[in-house]
Amino acid sequence: MSIALLIATSFSLGFFVESVVGFGGGLIAYSILSFFIDLKQMILSGLYIGTISSAYIISTDIKSFDKKIFKSIAPISLFMTMLGVLIFTYFSTQMLSLIFAVLLILLSVKIMFFEKYIFPKFLKTKLICLGGIAQGAFGTGGPFLVNALNNDFQNKSALRTTMAVFFFVFNIVRFLQLSLENQLSLDFFLQIWWTIIPVFLAIKLGHLIHLKISENFFKKLISIMTMFAGMKFLIKFL
């Protein structure tokens, strides 16, 4: 199976779930792709697909965007995202695998066992910082932000759209910074340009049903796959 087809399949599944519950697209795609391609190549494919997919999600429900919440996290998220890009650029693949594994395992434990826990304010700030770093380094800042801010949103649609705005804006920051660091390959993006088409179809399907079904099944699926991927990256490091 070609790399582009693997990328298309993995991100289609991932962004279908993200379109339903507001996050998890990158985590699911990475959980699958981690068995087939290099970590940095995987993250760069996520940068391309995640940016365009987020723009599409925004266009389907821009009225639900919560500007107040986004503005409250934007300054610190910008700084932390830029720090995350430096981590991606200068850390080895092995070290990135260890960091990614730890983040994934912690996230899966939180989703599985502490879903209802409300973080105090000082921990919320730390989660937002971690979200920015994770977004910059791996493109997976959403789960941290959702856990920190979930109770601040009026409804699921507001969370879904506001997270998409976060991904889009800070992925543009990542793209610009990675370009300056000579981390991007035009040939690679030309090879996978078409993968966004099936991802769009998956997002559309998820948008059609996201208000009609329970989120519990999808959250449990995300937690199990996240734990599995985390253990895989940890074994790879060891």
Secondary structure in CASP SS format (residue, H / E / C, confidence):
PFRMAT SS
TARGET T0000
AUTHOR 0000-0000-0000
METHOD secondary structure of the structure
MODEL  1
M C 1.00
S C 1.00
I H 1.00
A H 1.00
L H 1.00
L H 1.00
I H 1.00
A H 1.00
T H 1.00
S H 1.00
F H 1.00
S H 1.00
L H 1.00
G H 1.00
F H 1.00
F H 1.00
V H 1.00
E H 1.00
S H 1.00
V H 1.00
V H 1.00
G C 1.00
F C 1.00
G C 1.00
G H 1.00
G H 1.00
L H 1.00
I H 1.00
A H 1.00
Y H 1.00
S H 1.00
I H 1.00
L H 1.00
S C 1.00
F C 1.00
F C 1.00
I C 1.00
D C 1.00
L H 1.00
K H 1.00
Q H 1.00
M H 1.00
I H 1.00
L H 1.00
S H 1.00
G H 1.00
L H 1.00
Y H 1.00
I H 1.00
G H 1.00
T H 1.00
I H 1.00
S H 1.00
S H 1.00
A H 1.00
Y H 1.00
I H 1.00
I H 1.00
S H 1.00
T H 1.00
D C 1.00
I H 1.00
K H 1.00
S H 1.00
F C 1.00
D C 1.00
K H 1.00
K H 1.00
I H 1.00
F H 1.00
K H 1.00
S H 1.00
I H 1.00
A H 1.00
P H 1.00
I H 1.00
S H 1.00
L H 1.00
F H 1.00
M H 1.00
T H 1.00
M H 1.00
L H 1.00
G H 1.00
V H 1.00
L H 1.00
I H 1.00
F H 1.00
T H 1.00
Y H 1.00
F C 1.00
S C 1.00
T H 1.00
Q H 1.00
M H 1.00
L H 1.00
S H 1.00
L H 1.00
I H 1.00
F H 1.00
A H 1.00
V H 1.00
L H 1.00
L H 1.00
I H 1.00
L H 1.00
L H 1.00
S H 1.00
V H 1.00
K H 1.00
I H 1.00
M H 1.00
F H 1.00
F C 1.00
E C 1.00
K C 1.00
Y C 1.00
I C 1.00
F C 1.00
P C 1.00
K H 1.00
F H 1.00
L H 1.00
K H 1.00
T H 1.00
K H 1.00
L H 1.00
I H 1.00
C H 1.00
L H 1.00
G H 1.00
G H 1.00
I H 1.00
A H 1.00
Q H 1.00
G H 1.00
A H 1.00
F H 1.00
G C 1.00
T C 1.00
G C 1.00
G H 1.00
P H 1.00
F H 1.00
L H 1.00
V H 1.00
N H 1.00
A H 1.00
L H 1.00
N H 1.00
N H 1.00
D H 1.00
F C 1.00
Q C 1.00
N C 1.00
K H 1.00
S H 1.00
A H 1.00
L H 1.00
R H 1.00
T H 1.00
T H 1.00
M H 1.00
A H 1.00
V H 1.00
F H 1.00
F H 1.00
F H 1.00
V H 1.00
F H 1.00
N H 1.00
I H 1.00
V H 1.00
R H 1.00
F H 1.00
L H 1.00
Q H 1.00
L H 1.00
S H 1.00
L H 1.00
E C 1.00
N C 1.00
Q C 1.00
L C 1.00
S C 1.00
L H 1.00
D H 1.00
F H 1.00
F H 1.00
L H 1.00
Q H 1.00
I C 1.00
W H 1.00
W H 1.00
T H 1.00
I H 1.00
I H 1.00
P H 1.00
V H 1.00
F H 1.00
L H 1.00
A H 1.00
I H 1.00
K H 1.00
L H 1.00
G H 1.00
H H 1.00
L H 1.00
I H 1.00
H C 1.00
L C 1.00
K C 1.00
I C 1.00
S C 1.00
E C 1.00
N H 1.00
F H 1.00
F H 1.00
K H 1.00
K H 1.00
L H 1.00
I H 1.00
S H 1.00
I H 1.00
M H 1.00
T H 1.00
M H 1.00
F H 1.00
A H 1.00
G H 1.00
M H 1.00
K H 1.00
F H 1.00
L H 1.00
I H 1.00
K H 1.00
F H 1.00
L C 1.00
END
